[in-house]
Amino acid sequence: MTAMTQAQARPPGLALDEDARERARLSLLALLGSGPLESLGMREAASAAGLGLATLYKYFGPKETLPHAVLAPELAGLIEDMDRASRTAVGVKARLRAVLDAMVHFSEAQPHAASALWRHLPYSLWDEADPDWRAQRQRIVAHIIRNGQHDGSVRKDLDGGALAGLIVGAADAGLAARLSGAPPVDLFDALWPLAAR
């Protein structure tokens, strides 16, 4: 029996009010931030959230979609902060730096969410058809790069999308190092001379 068939065969679960659902979501967020979900079963996740199994499935879905459902508010906030940072700084380099600083601030201000994000949304789950968090971050960076190519501060012979992917990947590597307790790594200053005109 597949996970989808099992989910369809389950009873509907209890109705939760908004406060109870948020308490459960925050409990799941702490759980996701503490280690890989693969090592836990859905029963353990339900228990950690104080929910029955059917209620967990009703509000957060199966194991494959649970990280997305739990992290959605934090990811929306991160994208909003990055977008705001990209609009308030002046100059391409300053705008890119502000966007990367917004990601660092996110990892410092919300360590459980940042840890859960990097543990549970690996590249294997990113699908171009989904409005996923990495594609949204990359679009913000690519927009800044295109503006820089237009005004002449970024080399026009570079593929802006590839450069955006490289910068976001470098930011992810730095944040992953920070979350693992390693010394912070800032690859932006090494990458910028490759792009600057």
Contacts in CASP RR format, 6 or more apart in sequence:
PFRMAT RR
TARGET T0000
AUTHOR 0000-0000-0000
METHOD contacts of the structure
MODEL  1
MTAMTQAQARPPGLALDEDARERARLSLLALLGSGPLESLGMREAASAAG
LGLATLYKYFGPKETLPHAVLAPELAGLIEDMDRASRTAVGVKARLRAVL
DAMVHFSEAQPHAASALWRHLPYSLWDEADPDWRAQRQRIVAHIIRNGQH
DGSVRKDLDGGALAGLIVGAADAGLAARLSGAPPVDLFDALWPLAAR
1 9 0 8 1.000
3 62 0 8 1.000
3 63 0 8 1.000
3 64 0 8 1.000
4 62 0 8 1.000
7 57 0 8 1.000
7 61 0 8 1.000
7 62 0 8 1.000
10 53 0 8 1.000
10 54 0 8 1.000
10 57 0 8 1.000
11 54 0 8 1.000
12 54 0 8 1.000
12 58 0 8 1.000
13 52 0 8 1.000
13 54 0 8 1.000
13 55 0 8 1.000
13 57 0 8 1.000
13 58 0 8 1.000
14 51 0 8 1.000
14 52 0 8 1.000
14 54 0 8 1.000
14 55 0 8 1.000
14 58 0 8 1.000
16 24 0 8 1.000
16 51 0 8 1.000
16 55 0 8 1.000
16 59 0 8 1.000
21 59 0 8 1.000
24 49 0 8 1.000
24 50 0 8 1.000
24 51 0 8 1.000
24 56 0 8 1.000
24 59 0 8 1.000
24 60 0 8 1.000
25 49 0 8 1.000
25 60 0 8 1.000
25 69 0 8 1.000
25 70 0 8 1.000
25 73 0 8 1.000
27 48 0 8 1.000
27 49 0 8 1.000
27 50 0 8 1.000
28 45 0 8 1.000
28 48 0 8 1.000
28 49 0 8 1.000
28 60 0 8 1.000
28 66 0 8 1.000
28 70 0 8 1.000
29 70 0 8 1.000
29 71 0 8 1.000
29 74 0 8 1.000
29 112 0 8 1.000
29 113 0 8 1.000
29 116 0 8 1.000
30 48 0 8 1.000
30 112 0 8 1.000
31 37 0 8 1.000
31 40 0 8 1.000
31 45 0 8 1.000
31 48 0 8 1.000
31 49 0 8 1.000
32 67 0 8 1.000
32 70 0 8 1.000
32 71 0 8 1.000
32 112 0 8 1.000
32 115 0 8 1.000
32 116 0 8 1.000
32 119 0 8 1.000
32 120 0 8 1.000
33 112 0 8 1.000
33 113 0 8 1.000
33 115 0 8 1.000
33 116 0 8 1.000
33 119 0 8 1.000
34 112 0 8 1.000
34 115 0 8 1.000
35 115 0 8 1.000
35 119 0 8 1.000
36 119 0 8 1.000
36 120 0 8 1.000
37 45 0 8 1.000
37 63 0 8 1.000
37 66 0 8 1.000
37 67 0 8 1.000
37 119 0 8 1.000
37 120 0 8 1.000
41 63 0 8 1.000
42 53 0 8 1.000
42 56 0 8 1.000
42 57 0 8 1.000
42 62 0 8 1.000
42 63 0 8 1.000
42 66 0 8 1.000
43 53 0 8 1.000
45 56 0 8 1.000
45 66 0 8 1.000
46 52 0 8 1.000
46 53 0 8 1.000
46 55 0 8 1.000
46 56 0 8 1.000
49 56 0 8 1.000
51 59 0 8 1.000
59 69 0 8 1.000
60 66 0 8 1.000
60 69 0 8 1.000
60 70 0 8 1.000
61 69 0 8 1.000
67 116 0 8 1.000
67 120 0 8 1.000
67 121 0 8 1.000
67 125 0 8 1.000
68 121 0 8 1.000
70 116 0 8 1.000
71 113 0 8 1.000
71 116 0 8 1.000
71 117 0 8 1.000
71 120 0 8 1.000
71 121 0 8 1.000
71 133 0 8 1.000
74 106 0 8 1.000
74 110 0 8 1.000
74 113 0 8 1.000
74 117 0 8 1.000
75 117 0 8 1.000
75 133 0 8 1.000
78 102 0 8 1.000
78 103 0 8 1.000
78 106 0 8 1.000
78 133 0 8 1.000
78 137 0 8 1.000
79 133 0 8 1.000
79 136 0 8 1.000
79 137 0 8 1.000
79 140 0 8 1.000
81 102 0 8 1.000
81 105 0 8 1.000
81 106 0 8 1.000
82 99 0 8 1.000
82 102 0 8 1.000
82 103 0 8 1.000
82 137 0 8 1.000
82 140 0 8 1.000
83 140 0 8 1.000
84 102 0 8 1.000
85 95 0 8 1.000
85 98 0 8 1.000
85 99 0 8 1.000
85 101 0 8 1.000
85 102 0 8 1.000
86 95 0 8 1.000
86 98 0 8 1.000
86 99 0 8 1.000
86 140 0 8 1.000
86 143 0 8 1.000
86 144 0 8 1.000
88 98 0 8 1.000
89 95 0 8 1.000
89 97 0 8 1.000
89 98 0 8 1.000
91 153 0 8 1.000
92 144 0 8 1.000
92 145 0 8 1.000
92 147 0 8 1.000
92 148 0 8 1.000
92 151 0 8 1.000
92 153 0 8 1.000
92 154 0 8 1.000
93 153 0 8 1.000
93 192 0 8 1.000
93 196 0 8 1.000
95 144 0 8 1.000
96 141 0 8 1.000
96 144 0 8 1.000
96 145 0 8 1.000
96 167 0 8 1.000
96 188 0 8 1.000
96 192 0 8 1.000
97 188 0 8 1.000
99 137 0 8 1.000
99 140 0 8 1.000
99 141 0 8 1.000
99 144 0 8 1.000
100 167 0 8 1.000
100 171 0 8 1.000
100 188 0 8 1.000
103 137 0 8 1.000
103 171 0 8 1.000
103 175 0 8 1.000
104 175 0 8 1.000
104 178 0 8 1.000
106 113 0 8 1.000
106 114 0 8 1.000
107 114 0 8 1.000
107 175 0 8 1.000
107 178 0 8 1.000
107 179 0 8 1.000
111 179 0 8 1.000
114 175 0 8 1.000
114 179 0 8 1.000
115 179 0 8 1.000
117 133 0 8 1.000
118 172 0 8 1.000
118 175 0 8 1.000
118 176 0 8 1.000
118 179 0 8 1.000
121 132 0 8 1.000
121 133 0 8 1.000
121 134 0 8 1.000
125 132 0 8 1.000
126 132 0 8 1.000
126 134 0 8 1.000
126 135 0 8 1.000
128 135 0 8 1.000
134 168 0 8 1.000
137 168 0 8 1.000
138 161 0 8 1.000
138 164 0 8 1.000
138 165 0 8 1.000
138 168 0 8 1.000
139 164 0 8 1.000
141 164 0 8 1.000
141 165 0 8 1.000
141 167 0 8 1.000
141 168 0 8 1.000
142 160 0 8 1.000
142 161 0 8 1.000
142 163 0 8 1.000
142 164 0 8 1.000
142 165 0 8 1.000
145 154 0 8 1.000
145 160 0 8 1.000
145 161 0 8 1.000
145 163 0 8 1.000
145 164 0 8 1.000
145 195 0 8 1.000
146 160 0 8 1.000
148 154 0 8 1.000
149 155 0 8 1.000
149 156 0 8 1.000
149 158 0 8 1.000
149 160 0 8 1.000
152 197 0 8 1.000
153 196 0 8 1.000
153 197 0 8 1.000
154 160 0 8 1.000
154 163 0 8 1.000
154 195 0 8 1.000
154 196 0 8 1.000
154 197 0 8 1.000
155 195 0 8 1.000
155 196 0 8 1.000
155 197 0 8 1.000
158 194 0 8 1.000
158 195 0 8 1.000
163 195 0 8 1.000
166 191 0 8 1.000
167 188 0 8 1.000
167 191 0 8 1.000
170 187 0 8 1.000
170 188 0 8 1.000
170 190 0 8 1.000
170 191 0 8 1.000
171 187 0 8 1.000
171 188 0 8 1.000
173 185 0 8 1.000
173 187 0 8 1.000
174 184 0 8 1.000
174 185 0 8 1.000
174 186 0 8 1.000
174 187 0 8 1.000
177 183 0 8 1.000
177 184 0 8 1.000
177 185 0 8 1.000
178 184 0 8 1.000
178 185 0 8 1.000
END
